Amino acid sequence: MRHSLLVRLVASSVLIAVCSIVATAWLAARSTSGEIRQRQGRTLARDARINDALLGYAAGHPRWDGVGETVRGLARQSDQRVALATEGGTRIADSAPGRPPLPARPSAVVDPLAVDVSLGPGAATDRIDARAAGPFRLPDTERVRLRREVDAQAACLRREGQRATVVVAPGGRPYLRREGGQTTPASTATPPGAPVGAPSGHDPSPLRAALARTSGGGAARLAYAPVTPSATAPPTLRPSPTTEPGVERPQRPEATPTAPPGAPGRRADPPTPEPAPSARPVPCSPDTPGPTTTERRALDQLAALVRQCHGSRVDVWLDETGTPAAPASAAECLATARRAQLKPYVAPAALLYIGSPEDRAPAIDPYGIAGVTAVILVLAVGVSVLVATRLARPVRAVTAAARRMRGGDGSARVTVRAKGEVGELGAAFNEMSEHLDRMERQRKAMVSDVSHELRTPLSNIRGWLEAAQDGVADLGPALTASLVEEATLLQHIVDDLQQLALADVGRLRLHPEPVDVADLVEQIATVYRAAAEAAELALTAEVTGRPHLDADPVRLRQAVGNLLANAVRYTPAGGRVSLRAYADGDDVLIEVADTGPGIAPEHLPHVFDRFWRAEKSRSRQTGGSGLGLAIVRQLAEAHGGSAAVRSEPGRGATFVLRLPGSPDDA
């Protein structure tokens, strides 16, 4: 099968198809996966921007009433549908006209008190949006005052050659950010008793507001004091200049040598007065401005909420950016308290819906497709050229041989080493060439034989007629009989040629009818028995059973008669000729055997050829015209049968006619 042309063509096509499919699948998978990754990144960044913008709106507004314009602006920027709905499904705002149905699943939950960390990786650990200032948002008067102080601090630092930037927190509190991104306090309220011009070695620290709990009745109040950043404990409580109504003022305990300043449960000792400012140059103060009245009220509220959660004393303060802070042990309570404190100031949680990116067809890399297509094309062309070249080589050889044959070279042959259909084509062409060469030789021989067979009787007739015309011969009965015999022979040859021509073109007419083979054999034997006796031969006829045929009896007698006449002619005196008929399965066999000299093996394939005679002299005494056996074969084939011969030199020859039997044969 591997040499089959069909298999090779199919295999080549399958190879090209498989390569195309694999390359296309690889390109599609690569392009799709890359596009999906890029689209996922763009989608995540886009969703994060939209979510951050809506979080900022929610952090600064207690309701969603005016969010419609913000939603439409975000939709225009992202070229996507943006919609907000309550957790109960009520639509808040939608950028799509006509209020179409919301998508099946929300993209995120917009809640400034529980920020989605997947969309905001930089969110604080308590997941509270930094822009939610709530009660810590400063009024304009306090903002202006703090901004003047921080701007003065920044100007002082710049004069000393330091780079400082003023940053404003969401609540409005300004603070300094030095070079390198480090946030440092800008100024602070000088601790009670401390001089205005503190020494250069003064340790700056953020201002902390601690929630104190009295030892007696459990009342709480806030006290403020600066502490060093190296102290790991919360700041020491310090009596406030004023106390809240109904709050007991704590007593100042005595300081112990072992407790460092700022230790929990102790008040900081009054700082030692420094020399007068005129004694040394005044450096820039690095401390943060103290809490404003607004921040104190918010810290009081937050401290009460933390106390309800923690159940014990907890220090709560503002860091340098104005964000409430507490020890790590109270971080969870601080987060819970901040959510409770900020809830009235921020918008409620809402579901965010963003148009699905699958609505758009993924982009395909045209250059990648063009490259892979070019590779596939080159591969397909290469395989096709290779296969076509191997297939065309023997075809070109056959074409060249056919042209040589047309030019008269009867020996034109092709040498095809391939197997399969191409090899069969070469072998068939060689057989055809040999057959045509043989037929051409036979045609030339037949023309020569026909001219010889016709020339002899015509020459005899012409010669005797010219002799009679010249008065040399007497046109008597004997001469007339000889001329009639020559004319009869000539007519016989012409009739045989016409019969063969009709058989060749399929126009030999048969008139089949039921034939009893036994009667047919007996009739033919009776006709040729006299000729056999004259040649001193023994002619026997034998029929086994009662075979029947559907055949033309005239044509069948002609075929069997030609075989008997040929056997009588070539069997020497004292020999024997036998005619036998019998049934062989569904066929009927008629055999004519003789005891003549036989036929050489090399002559057996040519016995039934036209005008073929083993004796090339074509003497009238050694044979006939050479058309009898050719007519026998044509008549047998016209009846749907065949003619064959078996012979060995010196043992005679046996001619066999195999004809299909009659269906009515018993």
Solvent accessible surface area in square Angstrom, and as a share of the most:
residue,aa,sasa,rsa
1,M,177,0.79
2,R,182,0.66
3,H,55,0.25
4,S,15,0.10
5,L,47,0.23
6,L,116,0.58
7,V,49,0.28
8,R,53,0.19
9,L,77,0.39
10,V,78,0.45
11,A,55,0.42
12,S,19,0.12
13,S,69,0.45
14,V,79,0.45
15,L,88,0.44
16,I,38,0.19
17,A,47,0.36
18,V,72,0.41
19,C,36,0.21
20,S,30,0.19
21,I,115,0.59
22,V,91,0.52
23,A,22,0.17
24,T,78,0.45
25,A,57,0.44
26,W,142,0.50
27,L,14,0.07
28,A,50,0.39
29,A,62,0.48
30,R,137,0.50
31,S,16,0.10
32,T,51,0.30
33,S,44,0.28
34,G,16,0.15
35,E,18,0.08
36,I,81,0.41
37,R,156,0.57
38,Q,107,0.47
39,R,53,0.19
40,Q,113,0.50
41,G,42,0.40
42,R,125,0.46
43,T,25,0.14
44,L,96,0.48
45,A,46,0.36
46,R,23,0.09
47,D,17,0.09
48,A,26,0.20
49,R,152,0.55
50,I,4,0.02
51,N,2,0.01
52,D,73,0.38
53,A,37,0.29
54,L,0,0.00
55,L,6,0.03
56,G,22,0.21
57,Y,31,0.12
58,A,0,0.00
59,A,3,0.02
60,G,42,0.40
61,H,78,0.35
62,P,64,0.40
63,R,150,0.55
64,W,17,0.06
65,D,118,0.61
66,G,49,0.48
67,V,1,0.00
68,G,17,0.16
69,E,105,0.47
70,T,45,0.26
71,V,0,0.00
72,R,107,0.39
73,G,15,0.14
74,L,20,0.10
75,A,12,0.09
76,R,164,0.60
77,Q,152,0.68
78,S,23,0.15
79,D,92,0.48
80,Q,29,0.13
81,R,50,0.18
82,V,0,0.00
83,A,0,0.00
84,L,0,0.00
85,A,0,0.00
86,T,48,0.28
87,E,119,0.53
88,G,77,0.74
89,G,47,0.45
90,T,91,0.53
91,R,53,0.19
92,I,49,0.25
93,A,11,0.09
94,D,26,0.13
95,S,28,0.18
96,A,20,0.15
97,P,126,0.79
98,G,77,0.74
99,R,157,0.57
100,P,44,0.28
101,P,115,0.73
102,L,47,0.23
103,P,48,0.30
104,A,107,0.83
105,R,202,0.74
106,P,58,0.36
107,S,49,0.32
108,A,8,0.07
109,V,64,0.37
110,V,0,0.00
111,D,27,0.14
112,P,0,0.00
113,L,18,0.09
114,A,36,0.28
115,V,6,0.04
116,D,40,0.21
117,V,84,0.49
118,S,71,0.46
119,L,19,0.09
120,G,20,0.19
121,P,122,0.76
122,G,81,0.78
123,A,34,0.26
124,A,53,0.41
125,T,146,0.85
126,D,32,0.17
127,R,102,0.37
128,I,5,0.03
129,D,13,0.07
130,A,81,0.63
131,R,79,0.29
132,A,2,0.01
133,A,10,0.08
134,G,10,0.10
135,P,22,0.14
136,F,15,0.06
137,R,93,0.34
138,L,5,0.03
139,P,59,0.37
140,D,106,0.55
141,T,107,0.62
142,E,22,0.10
143,R,79,0.29
144,V,81,0.46
145,R,93,0.34
146,L,0,0.00
147,R,98,0.36
148,R,153,0.56
149,E,64,0.29
150,V,0,0.00
151,D,56,0.29
152,A,62,0.48
153,Q,20,0.09
154,A,0,0.00
155,A,38,0.29
156,C,26,0.15
157,L,6,0.03
158,R,124,0.45
159,R,181,0.66
160,E,92,0.41
161,G,66,0.64
162,Q,65,0.29
163,R,170,0.62
164,A,8,0.06
165,T,79,0.46
166,V,28,0.16
167,V,34,0.19
168,V,75,0.43
169,A,13,0.10
170,P,60,0.38
171,G,11,0.11
172,G,4,0.04
173,R,9,0.03
174,P,3,0.02
175,Y,18,0.07
176,L,0,0.00
177,R,97,0.35
178,R,63,0.23
179,E,118,0.53
180,G,80,0.77
181,G,50,0.48
182,Q,117,0.52
183,T,37,0.22
184,T,16,0.09
185,P,20,0.12
186,A,1,0.01
187,S,9,0.06
188,T,23,0.13
189,A,63,0.49
190,T,67,0.39
191,P,18,0.11
192,P,70,0.44
193,G,57,0.55
194,A,26,0.20
195,P,24,0.15
196,V,127,0.73
197,G,7,0.07
198,A,28,0.22
199,P,32,0.20
200,S,102,0.66
201,G,71,0.68
202,H,73,0.33
203,D,62,0.32
204,P,47,0.30
205,S,4,0.03
206,P,25,0.16
207,L,18,0.09
208,R,33,0.12
209,A,1,0.01
210,A,1,0.01
211,L,9,0.04
212,A,6,0.04
213,R,108,0.39
214,T,18,0.11
215,S,126,0.81
216,G,66,0.63
217,G,76,0.73
218,G,26,0.25
219,A,33,0.26
220,A,19,0.14
221,R,11,0.04
222,L,12,0.06
223,A,2,0.02
224,Y,37,0.14
225,A,3,0.03
226,P,37,0.23
227,V,14,0.08
228,T,57,0.33
229,P,79,0.50
230,S,94,0.60
231,A,30,0.23
232,T,141,0.82
233,A,29,0.22
234,P,28,0.17
235,P,2,0.01
236,T,2,0.01
237,L,21,0.11
238,R,35,0.13
239,P,26,0.17
240,S,15,0.10
241,P,124,0.78
242,T,105,0.61
243,T,55,0.32
244,E,69,0.31
245,P,134,0.84
246,G,85,0.82
247,V,27,0.15
248,E,102,0.46
249,R,121,0.44
250,P,40,0.25
251,Q,156,0.69
252,R,111,0.40
253,P,65,0.41
254,E,146,0.66
255,A,56,0.44
256,T,52,0.31
257,P,139,0.88
258,T,128,0.75
259,A,26,0.20
260,P,85,0.54
261,P,117,0.74
262,G,6,0.06
263,A,15,0.12
264,P,73,0.46
265,G,44,0.42
266,R,68,0.25
267,R,31,0.11
268,A,19,0.15
269,D,75,0.39
270,P,76,0.48
271,P,46,0.29
272,T,108,0.63
273,P,104,0.66
274,E,62,0.28
275,P,68,0.43
276,A,59,0.46
277,P,64,0.40
278,S,108,0.70
279,A,73,0.57
280,R,113,0.41
281,P,122,0.77
282,V,89,0.51
283,P,50,0.32
284,C,17,0.10
285,S,48,0.31
286,P,31,0.19
287,D,5,0.02
288,T,5,0.03
289,P,5,0.03
290,G,15,0.14
291,P,8,0.05
292,T,3,0.02
293,T,75,0.43
294,T,16,0.09
295,E,4,0.02
296,R,100,0.37
297,R,149,0.54
298,A,3,0.02
299,L,0,0.00
300,D,48,0.25
301,Q,85,0.38
302,L,0,0.00
303,A,1,0.00
304,A,33,0.26
305,L,42,0.21
306,V,0,0.00
307,R,78,0.29
308,Q,136,0.60
309,C,63,0.38
310,H,69,0.31
311,G,52,0.50
312,S,42,0.27
313,R,82,0.30
314,V,7,0.04
315,D,7,0.04
316,V,0,0.00
317,W,28,0.10
318,L,8,0.04
319,D,41,0.21
320,E,45,0.20
321,T,36,0.21
322,G,15,0.14
323,T,55,0.32
324,P,11,0.07
325,A,24,0.19
326,A,19,0.15
327,P,34,0.21
328,A,97,0.75
329,S,97,0.62
330,A,1,0.01
331,A,54,0.42
332,E,141,0.63
333,C,18,0.11
334,L,17,0.08
335,A,10,0.08
336,T,70,0.41
337,A,4,0.03
338,R,26,0.09
339,R,76,0.28
340,A,56,0.44
341,Q,3,0.01
342,L,3,0.01
343,K,143,0.60
344,P,95,0.60
345,Y,93,0.35
346,V,7,0.04
347,A,1,0.01
348,P,86,0.54
349,A,26,0.20
350,A,0,0.00
351,L,31,0.15
352,L,0,0.00
353,Y,19,0.07
354,I,11,0.06
355,G,10,0.10
356,S,49,0.32
357,P,23,0.14
358,E,136,0.61
359,D,118,0.61
360,R,123,0.45
361,A,89,0.69
362,P,68,0.43
363,A,65,0.51
364,I,79,0.40
365,D,63,0.33
366,P,89,0.56
367,Y,182,0.69
368,G,19,0.18
369,I,70,0.36
370,A,61,0.47
371,G,35,0.34
372,V,24,0.14
373,T,75,0.44
374,A,51,0.39
375,V,101,0.58
376,I,31,0.16
377,L,109,0.54
378,V,106,0.61
379,L,71,0.35
380,A,21,0.16
381,V,76,0.44
382,G,40,0.39
383,V,25,0.14
384,S,55,0.35
385,V,87,0.50
386,L,113,0.56
387,V,28,0.16
388,A,54,0.42
389,T,54,0.31
390,R,137,0.50
391,L,28,0.14
392,A,34,0.26
393,R,134,0.49
394,P,13,0.08
395,V,73,0.42
396,R,139,0.51
397,A,38,0.29
398,V,21,0.12
399,T,55,0.32
400,A,46,0.35
401,A,0,0.00
402,A,43,0.33
403,R,155,0.56
404,R,108,0.39
405,M,37,0.16
406,R,198,0.72
407,G,71,0.69
408,G,67,0.64
409,D,56,0.29
410,G,28,0.27
411,S,78,0.51
412,A,2,0.02
413,R,82,0.30
414,V,11,0.06
415,T,107,0.62
416,V,37,0.21
417,R,214,0.78
418,A,43,0.33
419,K,121,0.51
420,G,24,0.23
421,E,69,0.31
422,V,9,0.05
423,G,15,0.14
424,E,120,0.54
425,L,81,0.40
426,G,1,0.01
427,A,52,0.40
428,A,55,0.43
429,F,12,0.05
430,N,35,0.18
431,E,117,0.52
432,M,88,0.39
433,S,1,0.01
434,E,81,0.36
435,H,83,0.37
436,L,81,0.40
437,D,32,0.17
438,R,86,0.32
439,M,89,0.40
440,E,65,0.29
441,R,135,0.49
442,Q,53,0.24
443,R,117,0.43
444,K,119,0.50
445,A,51,0.39
446,M,54,0.24
447,V,84,0.48
448,S,65,0.42
449,D,17,0.09
450,V,27,0.16
451,S,50,0.32
452,H,60,0.27
453,E,8,0.04
454,L,42,0.21
455,R,130,0.48
456,T,47,0.27
457,P,0,0.00
458,L,88,0.44
459,S,60,0.39
460,N,53,0.27
461,I,31,0.16
462,R,166,0.61
463,G,37,0.36
464,W,113,0.40
465,L,85,0.42
466,E,75,0.34
467,A,23,0.18
468,A,26,0.20
469,Q,152,0.68
470,D,106,0.55
471,G,62,0.59
472,V,125,0.72
473,A,22,0.17
474,D,124,0.64
475,L,97,0.48
476,G,18,0.18
477,P,123,0.78
478,A,85,0.66
479,L,16,0.08
480,T,61,0.35
481,A,63,0.49
482,S,43,0.28
483,L,21,0.10
484,V,87,0.50
485,E,122,0.55
486,E,26,0.12
487,A,48,0.37
488,T,82,0.48
489,L,47,0.24
490,L,34,0.17
491,Q,102,0.45
492,H,102,0.46
493,I,0,0.00
494,V,68,0.39
495,D,60,0.31
496,D,9,0.05
497,L,45,0.22
498,Q,109,0.49
499,Q,18,0.08
500,L,3,0.01
501,A,54,0.42
502,L,57,0.28
503,A,20,0.16
504,D,77,0.40
505,V,100,0.57
506,G,67,0.64
507,R,170,0.62
508,L,21,0.11
509,R,192,0.70
510,L,46,0.23
511,H,129,0.58
512,P,89,0.56
513,E,87,0.39
514,P,111,0.70
515,V,11,0.07
516,D,29,0.15
517,V,0,0.00
518,A,15,0.11
519,D,72,0.37
520,L,6,0.03
521,V,2,0.01
522,E,96,0.43
523,Q,88,0.39
524,I,5,0.03
525,A,0,0.00
526,T,80,0.47
527,V,108,0.62
528,Y,55,0.21
529,R,79,0.29
530,A,70,0.54
531,A,47,0.36
532,A,0,0.00
533,E,114,0.51
534,A,89,0.69
535,A,37,0.28
536,E,121,0.54
537,L,11,0.06
538,A,53,0.41
539,L,19,0.09
540,T,66,0.39
541,A,38,0.29
542,E,100,0.45
543,V,42,0.24
544,T,76,0.44
545,G,54,0.52
546,R,142,0.52
547,P,2,0.02
548,H,61,0.27
549,L,1,0.01
550,D,75,0.39
551,A,3,0.02
552,D,7,0.03
553,P,21,0.13
554,V,94,0.54
555,R,61,0.22
556,L,4,0.02
557,R,89,0.32
558,Q,53,0.23
559,A,2,0.02
560,V,1,0.00
561,G,3,0.03
562,N,39,0.20
563,L,2,0.01
564,L,0,0.00
565,A,29,0.23
566,N,28,0.14
567,A,4,0.03
568,V,20,0.12
569,R,123,0.45
570,Y,92,0.35
571,T,9,0.05
572,P,79,0.50
573,A,69,0.53
574,G,71,0.68
575,G,14,0.13
576,R,132,0.48
577,V,0,0.00
578,S,34,0.22
579,L,1,0.00
580,R,86,0.31
581,A,0,0.00
582,Y,44,0.17
583,A,58,0.45
584,D,63,0.33
585,G,74,0.72
586,D,128,0.66
587,D,39,0.20
588,V,1,0.01
589,L,10,0.05
590,I,1,0.00
591,E,15,0.07
592,V,1,0.01
593,A,28,0.22
594,D,19,0.10
595,T,60,0.35
596,G,5,0.04
597,P,86,0.54
598,G,23,0.22
599,I,33,0.17
600,A,28,0.22
601,P,87,0.55
602,E,113,0.51
603,H,58,0.26
604,L,48,0.24
605,P,100,0.63
606,H,61,0.27
607,V,5,0.03
608,F,17,0.07
609,D,22,0.11
610,R,71,0.26
611,F,4,0.02
612,W,56,0.19
613,R,14,0.05
614,A,61,0.47
615,E,62,0.28
616,K,150,0.63
617,S,73,0.47
618,R,24,0.09
619,S,36,0.23
620,R,98,0.36
621,Q,158,0.70
622,T,60,0.35
623,G,3,0.03
624,G,26,0.25
625,S,17,0.11
626,G,17,0.16
627,L,0,0.00
628,G,29,0.28
629,L,27,0.14
630,A,2,0.01
631,I,2,0.01
632,V,1,0.00
633,R,79,0.29
634,Q,30,0.13
635,L,2,0.01
636,A,3,0.02
637,E,96,0.43
638,A,44,0.34
639,H,26,0.12
640,G,60,0.58
641,G,18,0.18
642,S,52,0.34
643,A,19,0.15
644,A,54,0.42
645,V,26,0.15
646,R,140,0.51
647,S,21,0.13
648,E,93,0.42
649,P,84,0.53
650,G,64,0.61
651,R,190,0.69
652,G,3,0.03
653,A,7,0.06
654,T,25,0.14
655,F,9,0.04
656,V,13,0.07
657,L,2,0.01
658,R,90,0.33
659,L,3,0.02
660,P,62,0.39
661,G,22,0.21
662,S,13,0.09
663,P,125,0.78
664,D,132,0.69
665,D,45,0.23
666,A,143,1.11
